[in-house]
Amino acid sequence: MTTKPATAQQTAPRPLGCLPGSVDVPQVKAAIRLLTHDGQPLAAFDGRDRCIGAGAYLDPRRETGEVVLELLAEHRPSAGREELCAERVRVTLEYADLFRVAGWTVQEFRERDHTSLERLARLILTPPAPTARERMTAALAEYGITAHRDEDAGSSWLVIPVTGSDFPGVGTPQLVAYVYEAHEDWVFVDAPMEHWAGTWQIRFNNGAAEVVVHRCDADADPASATAAAAEFVAAFRAAWGG
């Protein structure tokens, strides 16, 4: 009987663009999605975390929510130092433009080389703040609650059924959640809360009349205000029997 030769054990695929410990960090995942969508190459690493493929490398700053982006270039013996430096700056500036267009905050970090010439070395990126809608949708999802977006005349809000998950029809009891900006007399859910002075309000519509049943603390940060509003919605629905 002929025995088949033993095959080498396959190495598990390595994440591209970051080290394994960073692959699930939200700002890293968001940056990689943007780079991949734009067709930008991502740095590749071997089992010892050594770079084996040129491209974008992302290193998260977990406490601040930032991510540092650096081009790890391929070493080419035929290319001179100045050529490689110029390429690094050019590609890094392309990265900066890409992220700015996508709404990220971009800081350019520069350092001096051996000739004391200051060069662009890497970028410090901050993802755009989530919209009020994104915050509330995620907060309500933790309670198994579905919210539906609605809008009119430049304002937007979320309609939440008191029972079930479908968009409530006319005359059906429902909750309406929105951020109220008193200075502009404007309600919205499609913009980041950080850019405005408003906070969450929730109205209850019984099908015939509507009244404010919850207002968040105007001094609360967006995350805390959203969590408090979502908790109120969940308690209201539970009390109603939803």
C-alpha positions as CSV (number, residue, x, y, z in Angstrom):
1,M,0.0,0.0,0.0
2,T,1.3,3.4,-1.0
3,T,1.3,6.0,1.7
4,K,0.8,9.7,0.9
5,P,3.5,12.0,1.9
6,A,2.7,14.2,4.9
7,T,1.7,17.7,3.9
8,A,2.9,20.7,5.7
9,Q,0.4,22.2,8.1
10,Q,-1.2,25.3,6.6
11,T,-0.6,28.5,8.4
12,A,-3.7,30.3,9.5
13,P,-4.3,33.5,7.5
14,R,-3.0,36.6,9.0
15,P,-5.0,39.9,9.2
16,L,-4.0,42.5,6.7
17,G,-3.4,46.1,7.6
18,C,-2.8,45.6,11.4
19,L,-1.5,43.1,13.9
20,P,-3.8,40.3,15.2
21,G,-4.5,42.1,18.5
22,S,-5.9,45.1,16.7
23,V,-8.1,43.4,14.2
24,D,-11.4,43.9,16.2
25,V,-10.7,47.5,17.3
26,P,-13.6,49.5,15.8
27,Q,-11.6,52.4,14.4
28,V,-9.1,50.0,12.8
29,K,-12.0,48.0,11.2
30,A,-13.6,51.2,9.9
31,A,-10.2,52.5,8.5
32,I,-9.6,49.1,6.8
33,R,-13.0,49.1,5.2
34,L,-12.4,52.6,3.8
35,L,-8.9,51.7,2.5
36,T,-10.1,48.4,1.0
37,H,-13.1,50.1,-0.7
38,D,-10.6,52.5,-2.3
39,G,-8.4,49.7,-3.5
40,Q,-5.4,50.7,-1.3
41,P,-3.0,47.8,-0.4
42,L,-2.7,46.8,3.2
43,A,0.5,45.7,4.9
44,A,0.9,42.0,5.4
45,F,2.7,40.2,8.3
46,D,4.2,36.8,8.9
47,G,3.7,34.7,12.0
48,R,6.3,36.7,13.9
49,D,4.6,40.0,13.1
50,R,7.2,41.0,10.6
51,C,6.1,43.0,7.6
52,I,6.2,40.9,4.4
53,G,4.0,43.0,2.2
54,A,4.0,46.7,1.6
55,G,0.8,48.8,2.3
56,A,-1.1,50.7,4.9
57,Y,-0.5,49.8,8.6
58,L,-3.0,50.8,11.3
59,D,-2.1,51.0,15.0
60,P,-5.0,51.9,17.3
61,R,-5.0,54.3,20.2
62,R,-7.7,52.6,22.2
63,E,-8.2,55.3,24.9
64,T,-8.8,58.1,22.5
65,G,-10.6,56.3,19.7
66,E,-7.8,57.4,17.2
67,V,-5.8,55.2,14.9
68,V,-2.3,55.9,13.5
69,L,-1.9,55.2,9.8
70,E,1.6,54.6,8.4
71,L,2.8,53.4,5.0
72,L,5.1,50.4,5.3
73,A,6.9,50.5,2.0
74,E,8.6,47.7,0.2
75,H,12.4,47.8,0.2
76,R,13.7,48.2,-3.3
77,P,17.5,48.1,-3.5
78,S,17.4,49.9,-6.9
79,A,15.5,52.9,-5.4
80,G,17.4,55.7,-3.7
81,R,16.5,57.0,-0.2
82,E,15.1,60.3,-1.6
83,E,12.9,58.4,-4.0
84,L,11.5,56.2,-1.3
85,C,10.9,59.1,1.0
86,A,9.1,61.1,-1.7
87,E,6.9,58.0,-2.5
88,R,6.1,57.6,1.2
89,V,5.0,61.3,1.5
90,R,3.0,61.1,-1.7
91,V,1.0,58.0,-0.7
92,T,0.5,59.3,2.9
93,L,-1.0,62.5,1.5
94,E,-3.3,60.4,-0.7
95,Y,-4.4,58.6,2.5
96,A,-5.0,61.9,4.2
97,D,-7.3,63.1,1.3
98,L,-9.2,59.8,1.3
99,F,-10.0,60.0,5.0
100,R,-10.8,63.7,5.0
101,V,-13.3,63.2,2.2
102,A,-14.9,60.5,4.3
103,G,-15.4,62.9,7.2
104,W,-12.5,61.7,9.4
105,T,-10.3,64.2,11.3
106,V,-6.8,63.9,10.0
107,Q,-3.6,65.1,11.8
108,E,-0.3,65.0,10.0
109,F,2.6,63.8,12.1
110,R,6.0,64.9,10.9
111,E,9.5,64.0,12.1
112,R,13.0,64.9,11.1
113,D,15.3,62.6,9.2
114,H,19.1,62.2,9.6
115,T,19.6,65.4,7.6
116,S,17.3,67.3,9.9
117,L,14.7,67.7,7.1
118,E,11.1,67.5,8.4
119,R,9.0,64.9,6.6
120,L,5.5,63.6,6.8
121,A,5.8,60.3,8.6
122,R,2.3,59.1,9.5
123,L,-1.3,60.2,10.1
124,I,-3.4,60.3,13.3
125,L,-7.0,59.6,12.3
126,T,-10.2,60.1,14.3
127,P,-13.4,58.5,12.8
128,P,-16.4,60.8,12.2
129,A,-18.9,60.9,15.1
130,P,-21.9,58.6,14.6
131,T,-25.2,60.3,13.9
132,A,-27.9,60.5,16.5
133,R,-29.9,57.9,14.5
134,E,-26.9,55.5,14.5
135,R,-26.5,55.9,18.3
136,M,-30.1,55.4,19.1
137,T,-30.7,52.5,16.7
138,A,-27.8,50.6,18.3
139,A,-29.0,51.5,21.8
140,L,-32.5,50.3,21.1
141,A,-31.3,47.1,19.4
142,E,-29.8,46.0,22.7
143,Y,-33.4,45.8,24.0
144,G,-34.7,44.2,20.8
145,I,-36.5,47.3,19.7
146,T,-36.8,48.6,16.2
147,A,-36.9,52.3,15.3
148,H,-38.0,53.7,12.0
149,R,-36.7,56.9,10.5
150,D,-39.1,59.6,9.2
151,E,-38.6,63.1,8.0
152,D,-40.3,66.3,6.8
153,A,-39.1,69.8,5.8
154,G,-35.5,69.3,6.8
155,S,-36.2,67.7,10.2
156,S,-35.8,64.0,10.9
157,W,-36.9,61.7,13.8
158,L,-37.3,58.1,14.8
159,V,-40.7,56.5,15.1
160,I,-40.9,53.6,17.6
161,P,-43.9,51.3,17.8
162,V,-45.3,50.9,21.3
163,T,-46.0,47.2,20.4
164,G,-44.4,45.1,17.8
165,S,-41.7,46.2,15.4
166,D,-43.5,47.4,12.2
167,F,-43.8,51.1,11.3
168,P,-46.9,52.2,13.3
169,G,-49.8,53.4,11.1
170,V,-51.8,56.6,11.5
171,G,-53.7,56.6,14.7
172,T,-51.5,53.9,16.2
173,P,-49.8,54.6,19.6
174,Q,-46.2,55.3,19.1
175,L,-43.1,57.0,20.5
176,V,-41.2,59.7,18.6
177,A,-37.6,60.2,19.4
178,Y,-35.4,63.1,18.2
179,V,-32.7,65.5,19.2
180,Y,-34.1,69.0,19.9
181,E,-31.7,71.9,19.2
182,A,-33.4,74.9,21.0
183,H,-31.1,77.5,19.4
184,E,-32.1,76.5,15.9
185,D,-35.6,75.3,16.9
186,W,-34.7,72.1,14.9
187,V,-35.2,68.4,15.5
188,F,-32.9,65.8,13.9
189,V,-31.5,62.4,14.0
190,D,-29.3,62.5,10.9
191,A,-26.4,64.5,12.3
192,P,-23.9,63.9,15.1
193,M,-25.0,65.1,18.5
194,E,-21.5,66.4,19.2
195,H,-22.0,69.2,16.6
196,W,-25.1,70.7,18.3
197,A,-26.3,71.8,21.7
198,G,-29.4,69.6,21.7
199,T,-30.3,66.4,23.4
200,W,-32.9,63.7,23.2
201,Q,-36.6,64.2,23.6
202,I,-39.3,61.6,23.4
203,R,-42.9,62.2,22.6
204,F,-45.8,59.8,23.0
205,N,-48.5,59.9,20.4
206,N,-51.7,58.0,21.4
207,G,-53.2,58.4,17.9
208,A,-55.0,61.6,18.7
209,A,-52.6,63.8,20.6
210,E,-48.8,64.0,21.3
211,V,-47.0,65.0,24.5
212,V,-43.3,65.0,25.6
213,V,-42.8,62.2,28.0
214,H,-39.0,62.2,28.4
215,R,-36.2,64.8,28.2
216,C,-32.6,64.0,28.7
217,D,-30.2,66.0,30.8
218,A,-28.9,68.8,28.5
219,D,-25.5,68.4,30.2
220,A,-25.2,64.7,29.6
221,D,-22.7,63.4,27.0
222,P,-24.2,61.9,23.8
223,A,-23.5,58.3,24.8
224,S,-25.1,58.7,28.3
225,A,-28.1,60.7,26.9
226,T,-28.7,58.1,24.3
227,A,-28.5,55.2,26.8
228,A,-30.9,57.0,29.1
229,A,-33.4,57.6,26.3
230,A,-33.2,54.0,25.1
231,E,-33.8,52.8,28.6
232,F,-36.9,55.0,29.0
233,V,-38.3,53.6,25.7
234,A,-37.7,50.0,26.8
235,A,-39.4,50.7,30.2
236,F,-42.3,52.5,28.5
237,R,-42.9,49.7,26.1
238,A,-42.7,47.1,28.9
239,A,-45.3,49.0,30.9
240,W,-47.5,49.3,27.9
241,G,-47.2,45.6,27.3
242,G,-45.0,45.8,24.2
